Amino acid sequence: MSVDLAVVKRKQISVRGLAGVENVADLKINFNRHLHFTLVKDRNVATKRDYYFALAHTVRDHLVGRWIRTQQHYYEKDPKRVYYLSLEFYMGRTLQNTMVNLALENACDEAIYQLGLDMEELQDMEEDAGLGNGGLGRLAACFLDSMATLGLAAYGYGIRYEFGIFNQKVVNGWQVEEADDWLRYGNPWEKARPEYMRPVHFYGRVEHNPDGVKWVDTQVILALPYDTPVPGYRNNIVNTMRLWSAKAPCEFHLKDFNVGGYIQAVLDKNLAENISRVLYPNDNFFEGKELRLKQEYFVVAATLQDIIRRFKASKFGSTEVVRMDLTTLPDKVAIQLNDTHPALAIPELMRILMDDEKLSWDTAWDITVRTCAYTNHTVLPEALERWPVDLFQNLLPRHLEITYEINQRHLERISALYPGDHDRLRRMSLIEECGQKKINMAHLCIVGSHAVNGVAQIHSDIIKDTVFKDFYDVDPQKFQNKTNGITPRRWLVMCNPGLAEVIAERIGEDYIRDLSQLKSLLKFVDDDAFIRDIAKVKQENKMKFAVLLEEQCKVKINPNSMFDVHVKRIHEYKRQLLNCLHIITLYNRIKKEPNKAWTPRTIMIGGKAAPGYHTAKMIIKLITAIGEVVNNDSVVGDRLKVIFLENYRVTLAEKVIPAADLSEQISTAGTEASGTGNMKFMLNGALTIGTMDGANVEMAEEVGEENLFIFGMRVKDVEALDKKGYDAMEYYNRIPELKQVIDQISGGFFSPGEPDQFKDIVKMLMRHDRFKVFADYEDYIKCQEKVSALYKNTKEWTKMVIHNIAGCGKFSSDRTIAQYAREIWGMEPSLEKIAAPDDPR
């Protein structure tokens, strides 16, 4: 199928907003004004980056009036506010998303075109805001979009890391990390707010006096806020994401310098400011470093001061009355903890209420529990935060005292409910006593919150049945499920305009705000024209991605092959190794019967490995080594290609997901809490091969199991195998193709220069594989055969795709956020528009 990519690129489509003549003329005037006055004096010397900044500032102008009016609206109406606390916000780029949400995309496209510039080239000048590792950080970003779209008075609070998630280079098949200096050229979307700077205290000691408790002799760091606007979808609402940056106070260490110590004292200011220097690059893994604990307290302490300042200052239509009575805090404030990383909000709020506001323990505790809620994101034991008590004692002595008191009262309650059950007390304590004493942050969150939720039904059930069963037994009413979702603005309208338009032509545009309307696509499942349109959009997206791969990675791929895509962080539980075993099996089969009519596949695997995670780095090396052999085998030709997608990030996801045919979601059942990539692929017309894990279970529920390629053990099978004892050797000896594959890896077939290069991986798979790769191998291979067979029948494949798209409604983050609002925060979402800045009020 030949496609004119230039036509695809400049397709003027309704979902992108109208390109009115006045709009376009105004945009051109403002663009030139910014270019001339704020950036360069002479247009002839302007660079591509100058043009990008001029466009960003032009678009930002459209945000500012709405932003001010939204905040004014909140001040006057005094609604309940929700504060989403997260150590990660994986935002990606902002320009195109802002144009989509403000309905400016077509007008900007046209203006830039008339100015003789290329919109895509300008967009490519923007750095990703990579302030997250993966799912948890990207979820926070989707939630901000949905909270604004649903008209909630919401604030995202986090850290403005100077360096986000590292850039990944692959050198000789190995991952190499490079610092992500994303602020190097400045960030046009943020506004520093030095007037709201807040002090944050560390170290020191605690004094107990008759008139109360004082935390004294502390080291002070200043938290400087930077605000980024978060526009809702075409409702004129603009919320705020406030990220804190660490600054040393002017008198930092200078007061005690002596002769010659002045220079060193000024240099030491850097140490204080290191707090917001860099994002910890671990996904689903806890690293108990002091700097990380400082980051966690830094964001919490600064944010809580801000929350209380705003609570006290806002009173309906009046500035004279200051709200001093903090007992009404839970009526006006909801705090959502994104995992345990901001758990210190619980003892910090207690400290403020008791030590500063002089409330009694019982009153303070009641306020704290009714205000805070906790989202759990993982059940992997190595990911759970357990802070050493001595680290705590040194850094946050008052918070340790408060945590001990919380624990004592909690254990007294459990003791009264279960007299003499000492083992239960040990299991449920916030303090783990075996070996080095540690604080279990998940236990602190559960005890200190009024709601605890998992992020998919199966995950929420596992939490109640196993990990936190003791807590569920005493407080069942606390436990809820909130299945994750994704924003259809970024993950459909913005990244796949062709598909968004084909859908809008059939069912109108309202589905963008109400994704459940996609179910009305089911009536077109047998419509030949619709089937053709869906297939055509996919083919165009594949062509475009193939061009990109050729330009950037110098690899030529067959756009008519099946694009089999496995992109996510590299982790043993996500089982990229299972995919590797399938690739090698397929390779062996093609070599054995080269004349058979194989379904051609391009298998793309991408994702970053945490820098300290040796096994994950070896997995990347194995993938690239397999690619070297497969891609250079003339017998195989273009029937099988293996590509490692370097530096997978939000912006690359936006390009590869619309081009994918097959989505790999193959974690061991019971390990992936939810997954959200699975939902993105589904919405963009890929079919899923996956285990019954995370949200895959609910995807199968929504569209019918027959419309997904489900394989492998269920949770109960994994449990049974654990009881019996998993023996990899049994599978190795029983399945000849598996034995061949493992022998090739261990025998140096993929590393001829270094035959035992992958011995660690083989040893792990054979002797201590927690994630039971071999147990699902046979079923996975069979399932992949079904995939290949169906792909040969384009019409039947596409009909299955339509079933999937039509079943995506549940997986909008709008639905997720509406449930959080009603069931946890006590707020009511609204699709109402507020007046635009140029409208009379």
N, C-alpha and C positions, 0 to 999 in steps of 0.2 A: 504494500500500500504506500504510494508516494504522497508525501504531505508537504505543503509549503509552510515551512516553519515561520517565515516572516508573517504570514497571514495569521497563524496561531498566536504569535507574539502580540500582534496589535488588534486582536479581536475586540471590537467594542461591544461590551455586554452589559445588560441591564443591571445585574447584581453588583456592578461596580460603581453605580451612581451615574447621574446624567452629566454629560459634558456640555452644560449650557454655555452659550457664547460669552455672556457677561462673566461667568465663573472663570472661563479660560483666559479672558483678557485681564481680569483682576489678578489671577495667579501669575501671569507673565510679568505684570507690573511689579508685584511684590517680590517675585523671584529676582528681577533685575535690581530692585532696591536693596535687597539683602546682599546680593553679589557685590554691588557697588559700595555700599556704605559700611557693611560689617565685615567684609572679607577682603576684597581686592579693589584697587582703584581703577585698574586697567583690565578690561575684559579679555584682552588679547593674551594676558599672562595667566589667566585663570586655569587651574588644574581641574581634573575630574573631581578631586576631593572638594575643591571650592564650590563646584556646582552642586555636589551632594549636600554640603552644609547650607547652601542657599535654599535648596529645596526643603531640607529638614526645617529650617527656620520659617519658611513660608507656610508649611503645613502646621508647624507648632503655633503660629499666630492664630490658626483656627481653633486650637485647643484652649488657649489661655482664657478667653472670655467665658467659655463654658465651664472651665475649671473654677474660676473665681465665683461664677454664679452658683455652681453646684455647692461649693463650700458655704456660701452665703445662705443658700436654701437650707442646708443642714443646721446652720447656726440658728436660723429663725424657727424652723420646725422642731428642732431638738429631738430627733428620732433616737431610738436605741442604736448604738454603733457597734460594729463588730471589728475586732482587731485580730488579723491573721498573722501569728508570730511564726516565722520560719527562718532557719539559718541559710535557706537556699531559695532563690527565685531565678529559675532558668528561663529568662525572657526571650532570648534570641534577638532578632532585629525588631525595630519599632516603626520605621517609616511606613512600610506598606500596610501594616496592621492598623496604623492610625488613619491612613487614607481610606481603608475599607470601612472602618467603624464610623468615620465622619462622612461617608459617601462622596469622597473627593477623588476616587481613583481615576475615573474616566477623564475628569477635567484636568487633573495633573498630567496624565498620560498625553492628552492632547496639547496642553501648554508646552510640555517638555519637547514633544515632537515638533511643534511649530518653531521652537527655539533652536532646532537642529541638533538636539541631544538625544541620547539613548537612555530611556528610563531604567532598563535592566542594568546598564553599566553604572548608573548613579547608585542604584540600590546596592550593588555589589561593593560599594565603597564603605558601607556601614559595617562596623564590627558587631559580632554577636555579643550581647550581654550574657556571658556564660557563667552566671553566678549560681550554678547548681551542678550536680553530678549526673542526674538522670531523672527517673520517674518522680521522686518526691519534690524536686525543685521545679520541674515542668508542671506538675499538678498545681503548685502554688500559683504559677503564672496563668494557667487556664482558669483557676478559681477567681483571680483578680478580674479577668475579663468578664466572667459570668456575674460576679457580684455587682459590677458597674452596669452590666446589661439589665440586671434585675432590679436596679434602683436601690440597692442596699447601701446604707452609709457605712462603707467598709474602708479599712486601711490595711495595707500590707506593710509589716515592719520587719526589717532584716538588716544585714550588714552590707555596706558598699565596699566589697573586696576590691583592692587595687588590682589584684591578679585573680582572674576567674579560673575555671577548669583549664588545665594545660592544653596547649595545642599538641596534637599527636602527629609525629612524623614516623614513617616506617623506613628504616635504613637497613638494607640487607635482610629484610624480613623481620627485624626487631623493632619494637616500639621505642621511640625516643621522645622524651617530654621537652616541650619548649614553653617558657613562661608566656602567659596570655596577657600582654600589655594593652588591654582593650581601651584604656583611657588616654593612650599616647597622644592622640590628636584632639582630645576633648570629647565631651558627650553632649550633643545639642538638646537632649531630652530631659536633662536633670537641672534642678535649680537648687543651689546651696541655700540653706536657711540658717545663717549664723545666729539670728535672733532667738532661735529655739535650742541653742547649744545647752547640753546638760552635763553635770559632773557625775562620774561613776567611780565608786570607791573599791579599793582592793586591799588585802592584807590587814594590818592593824590588830587591835584587840578589843575585847568587849568589857565595858564597865557596867556593873549592876548597882544602881543607886536607889535610895528610897523613892526618888521622883521618876524612876524609870530606867531604861536600858540605853546605853550609848555605845556606838561603834566608833572607836577613836584611833588616832595615829595612823590613819589610812593613807594609801597612795592614791592620788586623784588623777583620773584620765578624763578628758573632755570628749563628749560624743557630739559630733557636728552632723546635723541631718541634711540629706540631699533628697529633694522631692521629685518624683517622676509622675507625670499625669497618666491615668488609666481610663481611657474613654470607653463608655458603654457603646453598644451597637445602635447607632442612629437614634439615641434618646436624649442627646444633649447633656448627659451626665458624665462628669469626669471626676473619678476618685483619685486617691493618692497612694502611691507606694513610697514610703519613707525609709531610706537606708542610712544607717549611721556610719560615720567615719571617725576614727580615733585621732585625737589631737592632744599633744602634751600641753599642760597649762604653762603660761609664760614663766612662772617661777620654778618650773620643774628642775629639781636638783641644784638650781642656781643659788638658792639661799645658803647651801652648805658647801659651796666651792671655796677652795683656798687659793693661794698664789699658784698660777699655772693650771688650776683645775677648771677654769672657765670654758675653754675650748671643749674639753672632754664632756663637761656638763651639757653644752649645747648639742654635741654629737649624740649624747645619751637620750635626747628627746626622741630619736628614732626608735629606741627600744619600746617606748610607750606607744608609739604610733604603729608598731608592728601588729597590734591587735586586729586591725582591719586590713592587713597587707594581703593575705592570701586565703583562698578557699581550700579547706582540707579535701583532697581528691578521692576520699573513700566512699564507695557506694555499698551499703549493707555490710559495713564493717566498723567496729568501734576502736578508735585509737586514743588511749587515755592520757593525752598530753596536756600539760598545764596551759599552753597557749590556746588550745581548743576550749578548755573550761573557761578561760578568760573571755573568749569570744562569746560563749553561751551566756555568761553573766552580763557582759557588756550590752548586748542587744536587749536583754530582759530589763536591766536596770534603767537604761535610757528610755525604753518604750513605756514602762510603767509610770515614770515621772510625767511623760507626755500625756498618757491616758488620764492621769489624775488631774493634771493641769487643765486639760480640755473639759473634763467632767465638772470641775469646779467653776470654770469660766462660762460655760454655756447654760443659759437659763432662758426659757422662751421669750424672745423679743426684748430682752433687757440685759444691760451690761452692769447695772447697779447691784443687782442681787447676785451674790456669789453663793454657789451651792456648797455648803460646808459639811452637810450631813452625809457621810459616806455609806450609811446603811442602805441607801437607795442605789448604790453602785450597780448591783446586778440587774436593776431595771433599765439601766442606761448603757451598760457595757457588757459585751460578750468577748471573751478571749479564747481563741482557738489555738491550741498548741500543735504545730505540725511535727509530729513525732516527739520524742523526749528531749530533743535538743534545747527547746526553750523551757524545760521543766522547772528551772530556777524561778520562773514567774510565780510559782506557788509559795515558796518560802520568802521571796522578795516582797510579794503583796502582803503577806503576814507581817513582815518586818515594818513596812510602811504603816500599816493600819495600827499596829501595836506601839512601835517605838516613836513614830512621828505623829500619828493621829490619836494616840493614847486610848485606843479601844481595847476592850477586854479580849482575852483569847477566844472565848466562845463567839462573841460578835464578829471578830476578825475572821475566824474560821468559817462561819456561816457565809459571810460575804465572799470569801475566797472560793469556796466550793461552788457556790451558785454562779460565780463569774466564769470560772475556768472549765474548759472541756479539752479532751485529749484524743488525738487521732493516732492509732498505732499503725505502723507501716510494714512491720516485718515480724516473723516468728523465728528467724535464724538466730540461734543463741549468740553467735559471734558479733551480731549487730547490736545487741542490747547494751545500753550504756550503764556501766557500773564504775562509779568514780571512787578511787581510794580515799578513805576518810582523812588520812594525813594531808593529802593535797588540799582537800576541802578546808580542813582545820587552819591551814596556813593562809589560804587565799580568801576564804569567806567564813571567818570564825562565827559570826552571828547567825549565818544561814545554817551552819552545822548545828548550833544550839536549837534553832527552830525545828530543824528536821528531826533531831532527837526527840523533841517534845511531841511533834506530830506522830512519830513512831510509837512513843510510849502510850499515848492516848488511843491510837489505833489498835495496839496489841492488847490494851486493857479491854477494849470492846470485843475483840476476837476471843479473848480468854473467858469473858462472861458468856459468850455464845457457845464456846466449846471448852468447858472446864477440863483441865488436865491434858488437853491435846497439844503437847509441847512440839511435836513435829510440825503441826499446822502453824504454830507461832513462828517456828524457824523458817518455814516456807514463805510465810506471808510478811515477814519483817521487811522494813525498808533497808535495814542494815544486814548485809551478809557477813557472818562471823567467821566462816571457815577460811583459814589462812589469813591473808591481808584483809582487814576490814574494808568493806566497800558499800557504797550507797547505790541501791537499785533504783534507777531513775523512773523506770516504768511503774514500779510499785508506788513511788511518790506521786506520779501523775494520776494513777487510778484512785488513790486515797484522796487526793486533793481536787478532784474534778467531779462535776455532777453528771457528766456523760463521757463514755469511752466508746470509740467506734473503730471497727475494722473497715477496710476499703473495698471489699467484695464479700458477697454472702458466705462463700466457703471459708474465707479468711476470718470473718467475724464469728463463724461457728467454731473454727479451730481455737480461736482465742478463748471462747467460753468453755469449750470441752477439755482443753489441755493446758496451754500456757498460763492462763489466768483463771483457771477453774475455781480455785479457792476464793478468789475475789468475786467471781460471778455467783458463787453459792451464797455469799452474805449480802451482795448488792445487785441482784439480777436486773433491777430497774435502770441501772447505770449503762448497761451494755446495749449498743445499737450497731446496725450496719449502715454504711453510706457508700454504696458502690461508686467508684471513681467515674469520672467522665472527662471529655475533652471539649474545647471550645470549637464549634463548627465555623466560627469566623476565621481563625487562623488555619484550622485543619481541613477546611473545604473551600470556602469562598476565596481565601487568599492564596492557598497553595495549589488549588485545582479549579481555576475559574471555568475551564471548559466543562467539567462535570457539573459544577454548580449551576451553570447556564442551561445545560441539557435537562437538569432536574427542574429548574425554574420554568422552562418552556412548558413542562407538563403539569406542574402542580402549583405554580406561582412562587413568590419569593418569601412568603411568611414562614416557611420551614426553617429559615436561618435563625429565627427567634424561637421557634417551637419545633424542635427536631422530630417530635413524635409524628408530625405530618408526613414524614417520609413513608409511613406505611401505606399511604395512598398510591405509591408507585407500584404496589402489587398488582393493580389492575392493568399495568402495562407489561407484565412479565412475559406475555405471549405476543406483544406488539412488535412486529418485525422492524419497523422504523426505529423504535426506541432501542431495541437490541442492537441494531446497527450503530446508532448514535453513541451508545455506551462503549461499544467495542472500538469505535473510531477515536473517541477521546482517549481511551487507554493507549491505543497505538500511537497517537500524537505525543502523549506524555513519555512513552518509551523512546520514541525517536529523539525527542528533545534531551532526555537523559543520556542516551547513547552518544549524542553529539558532545554533551558536557564531559562524559567520561573520556572521550577521545581527546578533547582539548586539554583536560586537566591531568589525566592519568596516563595518556598516551596508549590506551588500550582500545582496540577495535572490538566491538561486540555485535552479535547478530540480534537486531531489534525484533526479529520474528521468533526468537527463542523465548521460552518461559523465563521471566525474571523472578527468581526464587530468592527472597530477601530475608536476611536474619540480622537485624540491627538492634543493638541494646548494649549496655555495659557488659564487658567480658567477665563472666563469673562461672564457677563450676556448676552452680545450681541452675543456671540458664541453659546449660548443656550445649554450648557451641561444639563440644566434642562429639555429641551425637550426630550433629550435622556433618562434621568431618568424616565420621564413619560411613554415612550415607554417600558422600561425595566419592570416597575411595571405592565403595561397593559398586557404584554406578560406573565409575571409571573402569574397574575390573570387568564388568559385564560388557561394556562397549568394546574393550580390547578382545574379549573372548568371542564376541559375535559382531564384528565390525559391519557386517552387511545388513543387520536388522534395522528396521525403521524406528530408531530411537526418537523420542520427543526431545528436541534440543533444549538445553537449559543453560542459563547464565546464573550461577549461584554467587550472590553477593553477601558477604559477611562484613559487618562493621561494628566498631565500638571501642571504647577506651578501657584499658586495664589500670587499676590503681597502681601507682609507681612501685609500691612495696609488695605487690601481689605476684610472686614468682610464677605460680602455676598459670595465672591469667596471661602473663607475658609469654610463657611457653606456648600457650594455645594460639596466640597471634602468630608466633613463629611457625607453628605447625600448619596453620591455614595458608600462610604465604608459601611455605615449602610445598604443600600439596598443589597449590596454584602453579608453581614453577614447573612441576612435572606434567600436570594435566594440560596446561595451556600451550606447552611446547611439543605435544605429542601429535604428530601429523595424522596418525590413524584416527584419533578422536576428532580432529578438526574443530569446526565450530558447533559441534553437537554438545560439548560440555566446556564451559569456561568457569574458572573460579577467580573471583576478584575480592580483594580485601579493600573495603572503602575506608580510606584514610581520614582521620580527624572527624569522625561522625559527631554531629552537633545539631542544634535545632535547624539551622539554615540548610544543612545537607538533608536532614529528614524531610523538610518541605519540598525537596526536589526528588528524592528517591521514592517516597511513599506513594505519590500519585502514579509512579511508573511501575509499581510492583504488581505482579500477577499472583504470587504466593507469599503469604506471611508466615514466618516460622515462630511459633509460640510454644516451645517444647520443654519447659522446665519440668522437673519432677513434681508430680502432683503433691500439693501441700506446701510448696516452697515459695512460689511467686504470689505475694499478697493479692495483687490485682492485675498489674500490667495496664498500660494505657496505649502503648504502641499498637497492641492488638486492635484497639478501637479505631485508631487512625487509619490503619490498613483497611479495615472493614468498610469504613466510611468512604474510602477512596477507591473502592472497587477491586480489592485483592481478595482472594480466598485464603482461609486460614487452615494451616495444618498445625494441630496443637493437642496438648494433653488436657484433661479435665482439671485445670488449675486456674486459680485467680478468676478473673472476669471471663475467661474462655467459657466457663460453665454457664454463665448468664447469657453470653453471646449465643451459645448453642440453644439455650432455653428460648431466646427471642426469635431465632430464625429456623429452629428445628435442627436437630443433630445431623439430619441428612444433608444439610447445606454447609456443613463444615467437615473437614477431614480430621476426625477425632481418633486418637490412638492411645495405646499405653495404659499403664496401671492407673487406677483411681486411688484416692487417699486410703481407702480401706485395704486395697491390695498392697500398697506401700507398707502400711502398718503390719499386715500379715507377714510380709517378707522380712520385716525387721524382727518380728517375733521368731520366725523360723531361722533367720540368719541369712544374709545375702552372700552368695558365693559366686563371684564373677567367673571363676574357673569352670563352673558347671556350664555356663553359656558358651564360653570359649571352646570347650571340648565338644559341645553338642551342635554348634552352628558353624559349618565349614567356611561360609563366606566371612563370618566375623573373625574366625581364626586367621584366615588369609590376610584380612585387613590389619589386624593387630601385629601379625608377623612382619608385614611390610613396614609398619611404623617402627617396630623395635629392631628390625633388621637393617635399617638404613636406606630403604628404597627411596625415601623422600629426603634423605640427608646423606648422599653417597660420600661426601667429603668428611662426614663426622657421624659414622654409623650409630653411635649410641646417644646422639643428640637428644632424642625424645624418650630416653629410658625412664626419666622421672614421671612423665605422663603415663607411660605404659604401666609402670609400677603402681601408680595411683589407681588407674582403672582396674587393675588385676587384684590389688590387695586392700585398698582402703578408699573405695569410691562411695562417699556418703550419698551420692545422688543417683546411683544405680543405673548408669548409662546402658550397660549390657542388657539389663532386664527389659528395657523398652526397644532394643535394637530391632528385633524381628518384626514387631508390629509396625514400627516406624517405616521400615523398608517396604513392607506390604502396602502401607498407607500411601507412600510416595509412588508406588506403581499405579494406584487408583488415580492419583493426581495427574500423572503423565498420560494415562488413558483418557481422562476427561478433557485435558487440554487440547487434545487432537480434534475434539468436537467444539469448535468455537461457539456455536449457537447455544449448546447445552451449558457450556462453561459460563457464558455471559448471562444466561438465565439464572444460574446459581448466584452470580455476582449481584444481579438485581434483587434477588431475595435477601442477600446480605445487606445491601445499601438500605433497602426498605425496612430492615429490622434494627437499624442503628439508633432509632429515636431515643431509647433508654440511655444511651451512652454519651449524651450531651452533658457537659459540666453545668449547664443551666438547671437540669433536673437534679443533679447532685446538690448544688448550692441551694435550690429551693427546699430540699429536704433538710439540709443543715439548718437553714433559716427557721423553718417551722418547727422542727423536732428537737433542736439543740439550742438555738440562739433566741428563740421566742420573738422572731421578726417575720414580717409578711412581705414577700417579694412583690414587685409591681412592674408591669410592662408599660407604665405610663411614661410619656415624654415630658420633660420639663421645658419651659420656654427657652428658645435659643437666645443668645446675648443680644442679637439685633431685633428680636421680637419685643413689643411692649410687654411689661411684666403683668 
